[in-house]
Amino acid sequence: MCGTDDCVVKCSSVPCANSENDPKDTSTIINLDHGDQTMYESYWRKKGNKCDITFNGDDSLSYFANVGNAIVDDHYTIVGTGSSQLMQAALYALSPTDQLEPISVVSATPFYSAYPEVTDFVRSGLHKWAGDARTFEKSKAYIEFITSPNNPDGVIREPVVNGDQGKLIYDLAYYWPQYTAITIPANHDVMLFTNSKCTGHAGSRIGWALVKDKEVVRKMIKFMEISTIGVSKEAQLRAAKILEVISDSCLDPNMENFFEYSQSLMTNRWKRLRQVSANELFVLQTYPLQYCLFTKDFCESHLAVEEEDCEKLLKEHKIHTRSGGRFGSDSRSVRINGDTSYFAGAEKKDDKVHVPDLGSLTSVYD
């Protein structure tokens, strides 16, 4: 998503600025292939020690925590090492063990580029990647990932296959008010969230799942016991403290509201990105205004935003991106990661990154 992880850009047929530059000259490179969760750093820096936690030497010695899974309404809460581990745990828990063939795993294109690898990496006999949900034969058993808002294009998603034998995993990493309007409280059988997209603390490696079925919960917990014997207590406590500070910021009028701050930041970045697209170098998606139950106002999504090979075109101008082909789409689109920490050959002054010789593109990322 633009500003934290990625946004989708389509290249027009107009050449990029500075086309006279030598493609082999790598003195200045913008690497937008990978993201890093530092966009909210200025907010957390201002919070000082509000998120500090002190650990004694005898803390967290046991494998076991002194509390069990919490029930949120009619869901069980499962904590994982980021949502990546929870994806694998959910696939394991939802895959039948009494079938001769592995169950098919699908997602509508463009899908999150990690889904195929997460599904097939260990070559499990339980599940296999089957590609685009739109072309899947719905009479067969399947698991469908529904990413909403979608990564990379930011569209609000619903199930596509709608077959009788389907099991659904809702990836709601970006379902937060700084990215999209909260139009309805999410209420699905399996829902995945991550602290990295909510607060920006990707390094804490904390995600959580809300799951209704107790047997699915049992299997997911078993998966995590075998893979990592659990989740770091220190990371859980730190994440809980950070979420407490965010909650307080929404309730205390004397505190700067985290979601209002981050939404303003996203709005500003999109405004600047649209200024770049005005010169016909890029074509950006537009999103309708929707009423948000959290902000009590109408707002626009600020999410992931036709040259035949857009990745190749941008790479010739020292901008590294990720081709739409990685997401089951086509090469006319690319995903860019809007974090400045991956700039090579850039100079940082006064908390701004100054990238030479990139014309109007510089204004998006300074």
VOPAGU-2260 file (C-alpha; in pm, 1 decimal, decimal comma):
REM VOPAGU-2260
SITE   aa  ch    i         X         Y         Z
SITE  MET   A    0       0,0       0,0       0,0
SITE  CYS   A    1     130,1     341,5     -87,8
SITE  GLY   A    2     323,0     489,4     201,9
SITE  THR   A    3     364,0     168,0     398,7
SITE  ASP   A    4     399,4    -122,5     162,7
SITE  ASP   A    5     272,7     -81,1    -184,2
SITE  CYS   A    6      63,5      86,5    -444,4
SITE  VAL   A    7     -21,9     -16,3    -796,6
SITE  VAL   A    8      74,0     207,2   -1084,7
SITE  LYS   A    9       3,1     167,9   -1454,1
SITE  CYS   A   10     252,2     320,4   -1692,9
SITE  SER   A   11     123,2     527,7   -1978,2
SITE  SER   A   12     285,4     531,8   -2318,9
SITE  VAL   A   13     458,6     860,3   -2235,9
SITE  PRO   A   14     833,0     815,1   -2169,4
SITE  CYS   A   15     952,3     870,2   -1813,2
SITE  ALA   A   16    1148,0    1179,6   -1721,5
SITE  ASN   A   17    1525,2    1179,9   -1775,4
SITE  SER   A   18    1507,8     916,2   -2049,0
SITE  GLU   A   19    1853,8    1019,8   -2159,2
SITE  ASN   A   20    2006,9     865,2   -1846,2
SITE  ASP   A   21    2225,9     561,7   -1898,8
SITE  PRO   A   22    2035,4     254,4   -1766,1
SITE  LYS   A   23    2367,3     104,0   -1659,9
SITE  ASP   A   24    2443,5     399,8   -1435,7
SITE  THR   A   25    2335,5     284,0   -1087,8
SITE  SER   A   26    2461,6     583,7    -894,1
SITE  THR   A   27    2103,2     677,4    -810,6
SITE  ILE   A   28    1844,3     401,7    -765,9
SITE  ILE   A   29    1497,9     405,7    -616,1
SITE  ASN   A   30    1418,1      53,6    -499,6
SITE  LEU   A   31    1040,7      32,9    -460,7
SITE  ASP   A   32    1027,4    -346,8    -480,7
SITE  HIS   A   33    1031,8    -396,8    -103,4
SITE  GLY   A   34     861,5    -197,1     168,7
SITE  ASP   A   35     957,0    -109,0     523,0
SITE  GLN   A   36     713,0       6,9     788,5
SITE  THR   A   37     864,2     342,7     880,7
SITE  MET   A   38     593,2     579,6     758,3
SITE  TYR   A   39     453,7     635,6    1109,8
SITE  GLU   A   40     796,1     686,0    1269,7
SITE  SER   A   41     737,1    1058,1    1327,5
SITE  TYR   A   42     418,7     984,3    1526,0
SITE  TRP   A   43     581,9     727,0    1752,5
SITE  ARG   A   44     892,3     939,5    1801,9
SITE  LYS   A   45     670,1    1210,1    1948,6
SITE  LYS   A   46     523,5     956,5    2194,4
SITE  GLY   A   47     859,6     919,8    2363,9
SITE  ASN   A   48     844,2     661,5    2642,9
SITE  LYS   A   49     468,3     604,2    2636,0
SITE  CYS   A   50     524,8     261,5    2478,6
SITE  ASP   A   51     813,3     159,1    2705,4
SITE  ILE   A   52     797,4    -176,0    2882,2
SITE  THR   A   53    1045,6    -296,9    3145,0
SITE  PHE   A   54    1129,5    -668,3    3170,4
SITE  ASN   A   55    1294,5    -828,6    3469,0
SITE  GLY   A   56    1549,9   -1105,5    3425,9
SITE  ASP   A   57    1308,9   -1369,5    3554,3
SITE  ASP   A   58    1024,9   -1273,3    3317,4
SITE  SER   A   59     905,3   -1502,6    3035,9
SITE  LEU   A   60    1099,6   -1810,3    3143,2
SITE  SER   A   61     818,1   -2060,0    3089,2
SITE  TYR   A   62     700,9   -2190,4    2752,6
SITE  PHE   A   63     345,4   -2134,7    2869,9
SITE  ALA   A   64     155,5   -1812,3    2926,4
SITE  ASN   A   65     -67,4   -1767,5    3228,9
SITE  VAL   A   66    -369,9   -1672,2    3017,5
SITE  GLY   A   67    -561,5   -1861,4    2748,8
SITE  ASN   A   68    -714,6   -1752,7    2418,6
SITE  ALA   A   69    -958,3   -1466,4    2464,4
SITE  ILE   A   70   -1305,1   -1487,1    2312,5
SITE  VAL   A   71   -1400,5   -1168,9    2129,2
SITE  ASP   A   72   -1776,4   -1181,5    2084,1
SITE  ASP   A   73   -1817,7   -1523,3    1922,2
SITE  HIS   A   74   -1454,7   -1552,6    1808,4
SITE  TYR   A   75   -1139,8   -1696,6    1956,6
SITE  THR   A   76    -827,3   -1478,4    1935,3
SITE  ILE   A   77    -505,5   -1647,1    1822,2
SITE  VAL   A   78    -175,6   -1457,7    1829,9
SITE  GLY   A   79      89,6   -1541,2    1572,1
SITE  THR   A   80     434,3   -1431,6    1458,6
SITE  GLY   A   81     292,9   -1184,6    1209,6
SITE  SER   A   82       3,5   -1270,3     981,8
SITE  SER   A   83     236,8   -1477,9     761,1
SITE  GLN   A   84     249,1   -1753,6    1021,8
SITE  LEU   A   85    -125,2   -1728,4    1071,8
SITE  MET   A   86    -181,6   -1775,7     697,9
SITE  GLN   A   87      10,1   -2102,6     710,4
SITE  ALA   A   88    -167,2   -2209,8    1028,2
SITE  ALA   A   89    -507,9   -2136,9     875,2
SITE  LEU   A   90    -422,6   -2332,8     559,6
SITE  TYR   A   91    -317,4   -2628,7     773,4
SITE  ALA   A   92    -630,0   -2609,9     989,0
SITE  LEU   A   93    -874,6   -2577,5     699,0
SITE  SER   A   94    -720,2   -2846,3     477,2
SITE  PRO   A   95    -899,1   -3183,6     494,2
SITE  THR   A   96    -682,4   -3480,1     588,9
SITE  ASP   A   97    -902,0   -3750,8     436,5
SITE  GLN   A   98    -858,8   -3663,3      67,6
SITE  LEU   A   99    -621,1   -3822,5    -181,5
SITE  GLU   A  100    -544,8   -3489,2    -348,9
SITE  PRO   A  101    -438,4   -3164,3    -177,5
SITE  ILE   A  102    -709,5   -2898,8    -155,5
SITE  SER   A  103    -680,0   -2608,6    -401,6
SITE  VAL   A  104    -597,6   -2260,7    -269,5
SITE  VAL   A  105    -710,2   -1963,8    -478,6
SITE  SER   A  106    -740,2   -1586,7    -472,6
SITE  ALA   A  107    -879,2   -1341,0    -727,3
SITE  THR   A  108    -618,5   -1156,0    -932,8
SITE  PRO   A  109    -442,5    -934,1    -864,9
SITE  PHE   A  110    -365,0   -1121,3    -543,5
SITE  TYR   A  111    -105,1   -1071,7    -271,2
SITE  SER   A  112     219,1   -1197,7    -426,3
SITE  ALA   A  113     313,8   -1410,7    -122,5
SITE  TYR   A  114       6,7   -1637,6    -139,8
SITE  PRO   A  115     148,3   -1882,9    -398,4
SITE  GLU   A  116     478,3   -1916,7    -213,9
SITE  VAL   A  117     318,1   -1947,2     130,6
SITE  THR   A  118      86,6   -2219,2      -1,9
SITE  ASP   A  119     346,2   -2428,3    -186,3
SITE  PHE   A  120     674,7   -2355,5      -9,4
SITE  VAL   A  121     688,6   -2674,1     203,0
SITE  ARG   A  122     520,8   -2881,7     -69,8
SITE  SER   A  123     254,7   -2996,9     170,1
SITE  GLY   A  124      30,0   -3284,0      66,0
SITE  LEU   A  125    -259,8   -3097,9     227,8
SITE  HIS   A  126    -292,6   -2795,8      -2,2
SITE  LYS   A  127    -166,2   -2655,4    -332,6
SITE  TRP   A  128    -182,3   -2320,9    -510,8
SITE  ALA   A  129    -443,3   -2319,5    -790,2
SITE  GLY   A  130    -425,2   -1957,4    -905,3
SITE  ASP   A  131    -700,9   -1714,6    -996,3
SITE  ALA   A  132   -1026,6   -1764,4    -807,5
SITE  ARG   A  133   -1221,6   -1628,1   -1105,3
SITE  THR   A  134   -1128,5   -1923,7   -1325,9
SITE  PHE   A  135   -1158,9   -2194,9   -1060,6
SITE  GLU   A  136   -1416,5   -2473,3   -1100,6
SITE  LYS   A  137   -1646,8   -2412,5    -806,1
SITE  SER   A  138   -1771,7   -2770,6    -782,7
SITE  LYS   A  139   -1435,6   -2871,7    -632,6
SITE  ALA   A  140   -1314,8   -2826,6    -273,7
SITE  TYR   A  141   -1108,1   -2512,5    -224,0
SITE  ILE   A  142    -975,2   -2249,4      16,2
SITE  GLU   A  143   -1008,1   -1888,7     -97,5
SITE  PHE   A  144    -804,5   -1596,4      31,8
SITE  ILE   A  145   -1010,7   -1275,8      34,1
SITE  THR   A  146    -784,9    -974,5      89,0
SITE  SER   A  147    -995,5    -671,1     174,2
SITE  PRO   A  148    -892,7    -400,6     108,7
SITE  ASN   A  149    -696,5    -588,2    -152,7
SITE  ASN   A  150    -319,2    -588,7    -177,2
SITE  PRO   A  151    -212,4    -454,9    -423,2
SITE  ASP   A  152    -504,0    -260,8    -577,6
SITE  GLY   A  153    -695,8    -153,5    -263,5
SITE  VAL   A  154   -1037,7    -279,5    -379,0
SITE  ILE   A  155   -1286,3    -401,8    -117,7
SITE  ARG   A  156   -1328,5    -772,4    -188,6
SITE  GLU   A  157   -1595,4   -1038,2    -145,0
SITE  PRO   A  158   -1569,2   -1414,1    -218,1
SITE  VAL   A  159   -1541,7   -1489,8    -588,8
SITE  VAL   A  160   -1582,7   -1866,3    -628,3
SITE  ASN   A  161   -1896,4   -1901,7    -411,7
SITE  GLY   A  162   -1889,5   -2278,9    -426,6
SITE  ASP   A  163   -2053,5   -2517,6    -180,6
SITE  GLN   A  164   -1719,6   -2675,9     -83,2
SITE  GLY   A  165   -1530,3   -2357,9     -16,8
SITE  LYS   A  166   -1351,2   -2241,6     297,4
SITE  LEU   A  167   -1266,9   -1873,8     330,8
SITE  ILE   A  168    -974,6   -1687,5     486,6
SITE  TYR   A  169   -1023,6   -1311,4     514,4
SITE  ASP   A  170    -692,7   -1122,5     513,1
SITE  LEU   A  171    -785,0    -786,6     670,2
SITE  ALA   A  172    -434,0    -645,7     712,7
SITE  TYR   A  173    -540,1    -309,4     569,1
SITE  TYR   A  174    -889,0    -286,3     715,8
SITE  TRP   A  175    -801,5      17,1     927,4
SITE  PRO   A  176    -941,3     371,4     902,0
SITE  GLN   A  177    -620,1     529,0     772,0
SITE  TYR   A  178    -644,7     311,8     458,7
SITE  THR   A  179   -1015,3     273,0     390,0
SITE  ALA   A  180   -1360,7     360,0     518,4
SITE  ILE   A  181   -1479,7     118,5     787,6
SITE  THR   A  182   -1823,2      58,8     639,1
SITE  ILE   A  183   -1923,2    -244,3     845,5
SITE  PRO   A  184   -1771,0    -443,0    1134,0
SITE  ALA   A  185   -1598,1    -747,4     984,9
SITE  ASN   A  186   -1758,8   -1072,0    1095,1
SITE  HIS   A  187   -1622,9   -1382,8     920,2
SITE  ASP   A  188   -1524,1   -1733,0    1026,1
SITE  VAL   A  189   -1148,9   -1674,9     985,0
SITE  MET   A  190   -1002,4   -1320,8     987,7
SITE  LEU   A  191    -633,0   -1227,3     988,9
SITE  PHE   A  192    -485,0    -898,5    1113,1
SITE  THR   A  193    -130,7    -771,1    1158,2
SITE  ASN   A  194      27,9    -513,4    1383,0
SITE  SER   A  195     265,8    -401,9    1106,8
SITE  LYS   A  196      -6,6    -247,5     890,2
SITE  CYS   A  197    -210,8    -115,2    1182,0
SITE  THR   A  198      62,9      58,5    1382,7
SITE  GLY   A  199     371,1      31,3    1158,4
SITE  HIS   A  200     561,2    -194,2    1404,0
SITE  ALA   A  201     653,0    -463,9    1152,7
SITE  GLY   A  202     964,2    -563,0    1347,1
SITE  SER   A  203     760,1    -676,2    1646,4
SITE  ARG   A  204     625,1    -961,6    1428,8
SITE  ILE   A  205     279,2    -980,1    1584,4
SITE  GLY   A  206     -41,9   -1073,6    1408,1
SITE  TRP   A  207    -370,1   -1208,9    1531,1
SITE  ALA   A  208    -654,8   -1416,6    1395,5
SITE  LEU   A  209   -1020,0   -1411,4    1497,2
SITE  VAL   A  210   -1168,1   -1758,2    1442,4
SITE  LYS   A  211   -1514,4   -1890,5    1520,6
SITE  ASP   A  212   -1471,9   -2268,8    1493,3
SITE  LYS   A  213   -1308,6   -2422,4    1799,4
SITE  GLU   A  214   -1167,4   -2717,0    1601,4
SITE  VAL   A  215   -1001,7   -2480,1    1352,3
SITE  VAL   A  216    -856,2   -2289,6    1648,4
SITE  ARG   A  217    -716,6   -2611,7    1796,2
SITE  LYS   A  218    -545,8   -2703,8    1469,6
SITE  MET   A  219    -400,9   -2355,7    1419,2
SITE  ILE   A  220    -256,0   -2358,1    1769,6
SITE  LYS   A  221    -108,6   -2703,7    1707,1
SITE  PHE   A  222      57,9   -2575,7    1389,6
SITE  MET   A  223     222,1   -2291,2    1581,0
SITE  GLU   A  224     328,4   -2520,1    1864,4
SITE  ILE   A  225     511,4   -2741,7    1616,0
SITE  SER   A  226     662,4   -2458,4    1410,4
SITE  THR   A  227     772,7   -2213,6    1682,4
SITE  ILE   A  228     640,5   -2350,2    2018,1
SITE  GLY   A  229     443,2   -2028,4    2050,9
SITE  VAL   A  230     491,9   -1654,7    2011,7
SITE  SER   A  231     739,4   -1434,5    2200,7
SITE  LYS   A  232     576,7   -1300,6    2517,3
SITE  GLU   A  233     790,9    -986,7    2500,1
SITE  ALA   A  234     660,6    -914,0    2151,0
SITE  GLN   A  235     302,8    -975,8    2261,4
SITE  LEU   A  236     335,2    -741,9    2559,0
SITE  ARG   A  237     495,0    -471,5    2347,6
SITE  ALA   A  238     221,7    -499,9    2085,3
SITE  ALA   A  239     -44,9    -484,5    2355,9
SITE  LYS   A  240     115,1    -169,1    2497,4
SITE  ILE   A  241     129,0      -4,4    2154,8
SITE  LEU   A  242    -235,5     -88,7    2086,1
SITE  GLU   A  243    -323,9      50,9    2428,9
SITE  VAL   A  244    -156,9     380,7    2338,2
SITE  ILE   A  245    -350,1     389,5    2009,5
SITE  SER   A  246    -675,3     320,1    2193,6
SITE  ASP   A  247    -600,4     598,9    2439,8
SITE  SER   A  248    -524,5     837,4    2153,6
SITE  CYS   A  249    -872,9     776,7    2014,3
SITE  LEU   A  250   -1042,1     841,0    2349,1
SITE  ASP   A  251    -832,1    1119,1    2503,0
SITE  PRO   A  252    -895,5    1459,5    2338,6
SITE  ASN   A  253    -558,9    1578,4    2471,2
SITE  MET   A  254    -372,1    1315,5    2270,4
SITE  GLU   A  255    -306,0    1322,0    1897,1
SITE  ASN   A  256    -536,7    1060,5    1744,5
SITE  PHE   A  257    -320,4     800,0    1572,4
SITE  PHE   A  258    -570,2     713,1    1301,0
SITE  GLU   A  259    -643,4    1078,6    1220,9
SITE  TYR   A  260    -269,5    1146,9    1201,1
SITE  SER   A  261    -198,1     847,9     978,0
SITE  GLN   A  262    -501,4     915,7     756,8
SITE  SER   A  263    -378,6    1272,3     705,4
SITE  LEU   A  264     -35,5    1137,0     615,2
SITE  MET   A  265    -184,6     896,2     360,7
SITE  THR   A  266    -404,9    1170,0     213,3
SITE  ASN   A  267    -102,7    1396,2     168,1
SITE  ARG   A  268     100,5    1123,5      -1,3
SITE  TRP   A  269    -181,7    1045,6    -240,0
SITE  LYS   A  270    -219,6    1414,6    -320,8
SITE  ARG   A  271     148,1    1436,0    -411,8
SITE  LEU   A  272     133,1    1112,2    -610,2
SITE  ARG   A  273    -158,3    1250,1    -810,9
SITE  GLN   A  274      48,4    1558,4    -886,0
SITE  VAL   A  275     299,6    1327,7   -1049,9
SITE  SER   A  276      28,6    1142,6   -1243,1
SITE  ALA   A  277     -99,3    1474,4   -1377,6
SITE  ASN   A  278     196,7    1481,7   -1616,5
SITE  GLU   A  279      61,3    1165,1   -1784,0
SITE  LEU   A  280     351,4     947,0   -1674,9
SITE  PHE   A  281     122,6     726,9   -1465,2
SITE  VAL   A  282    -240,6     627,1   -1448,8
SITE  LEU   A  283    -374,8     592,9   -1092,4
SITE  GLN   A  284    -689,7     428,7    -967,6
SITE  THR   A  285    -972,0     635,5    -824,0
SITE  TYR   A  286   -1184,0     529,5    -527,8
SITE  PRO   A  287   -1540,6     634,2    -442,7
SITE  LEU   A  288   -1623,3     828,1    -128,5
SITE  GLN   A  289   -1765,3     602,7     143,0
SITE  TYR   A  290   -1905,2     673,7     487,3
SITE  CYS   A  291   -1669,0     554,5     759,6
SITE  LEU   A  292   -1819,8     433,8    1087,3
SITE  PHE   A  293   -1496,8     521,2    1267,7
SITE  THR   A  294   -1442,9     878,6    1147,8
SITE  LYS   A  295   -1818,1     950,3    1114,1
SITE  ASP   A  296   -1747,6    1113,3     779,9
SITE  PHE   A  297   -1719,6    1035,1     409,7
SITE  CYS   A  298   -1368,2     953,6     300,5
SITE  GLU   A  299   -1176,1     815,6       6,0
SITE  SER   A  300    -959,2     506,6      24,6
SITE  HIS   A  301    -585,9     578,1      28,7
SITE  LEU   A  302    -454,6     239,3     -65,6
SITE  ALA   A  303    -261,0      57,0    -324,8
SITE  VAL   A  304    -265,4     251,2    -636,6
SITE  GLU   A  305      20,7      94,8   -2059,2
SITE  GLU   A  306     339,5      29,9   -2170,0
SITE  GLU   A  307     365,4    -346,7   -2231,1
SITE  ASP   A  308     631,8    -401,0   -1962,5
SITE  CYS   A  309     599,9    -131,0   -1696,6
SITE  GLU   A  310     860,7    -288,0   -1465,9
SITE  LYS   A  311    1118,1    -288,1   -1745,6
SITE  LEU   A  312    1035,7      70,4   -1842,0
SITE  LEU   A  313    1081,3     201,3   -1487,5
SITE  LYS   A  314    1395,5      -4,7   -1431,8
SITE  GLU   A  315    1552,4     169,6   -1731,2
SITE  HIS   A  316    1508,9     488,4   -1530,7
SITE  LYS   A  317    1661,9     340,6   -1214,2
SITE  ILE   A  318    1328,4     274,2   -1041,5
SITE  HIS   A  319    1296,5     -84,4    -920,9
SITE  THR   A  320     939,1    -212,1    -883,7
SITE  ARG   A  321     752,3    -543,7    -876,8
SITE  SER   A  322     575,2    -657,2   -1192,0
SITE  GLY   A  323     202,0    -716,8   -1196,1
SITE  GLY   A  324     280,1   -1070,7   -1308,8
SITE  ARG   A  325     384,5   -1151,6    -952,1
SITE  PHE   A  326      25,2   -1080,5    -847,8
SITE  GLY   A  327    -144,0   -1283,9   -1118,9
SITE  SER   A  328    -201,8    -966,2   -1322,5
SITE  ASP   A  329     -15,4    -848,0   -1632,1
SITE  SER   A  330     309,7    -668,9   -1698,1
SITE  ARG   A  331     140,9    -336,3   -1776,7
SITE  SER   A  332     103,7    -277,0   -1401,5
SITE  VAL   A  333     362,2    -262,7   -1125,6
SITE  ARG   A  334     348,9    -241,1    -749,2
SITE  ILE   A  335     560,9      22,1    -580,3
SITE  ASN   A  336     656,4      35,9    -214,3
SITE  GLY   A  337     637,9     392,5     -93,8
SITE  ASP   A  338     900,2     393,7     179,9
SITE  THR   A  339    1210,9     605,2     137,6
SITE  SER   A  340    1448,0     386,0     337,4
SITE  TYR   A  341    1541,4     182,7      28,5
SITE  PHE   A  342    1678,2     467,9    -179,2
SITE  ALA   A  343    2035,5     418,9    -294,2
SITE  GLY   A  344    2237,3     722,4    -389,7
SITE  ALA   A  345    1996,9     952,8    -205,8
SITE  GLU   A  346    2090,4    1208,8      54,4
SITE  LYS   A  347    1889,3    1262,8     372,4
SITE  LYS   A  348    1870,4    1612,1     518,9
SITE  ASP   A  349    1628,3    1751,5     776,1
SITE  ASP   A  350    1426,7    1427,3     781,9
SITE  LYS   A  351    1376,7    1445,8     404,4
SITE  VAL   A  352    1525,0    1224,6     136,8
SITE  HIS   A  353    1657,8    1417,7    -160,3
SITE  VAL   A  354    1690,6    1209,8    -475,5
SITE  PRO   A  355    1884,5    1376,7    -758,8
SITE  ASP   A  356    1803,6    1360,1   -1130,7
SITE  LEU   A  357    1452,1    1223,8   -1101,5
SITE  GLY   A  358    1250,2    1525,9   -1202,0
SITE  SER   A  359     892,5    1543,3   -1075,0
SITE  LEU   A  360     908,5    1194,6    -927,8
SITE  THR   A  361    1118,4    1330,9    -643,1
SITE  SER   A  362     822,8    1515,9    -493,5
SITE  VAL   A  363     644,0    1190,6    -409,5
SITE  TYR   A  364     918,8    1053,6    -194,7
SITE  ASP   A  365    1096,0    1346,6     -28,4
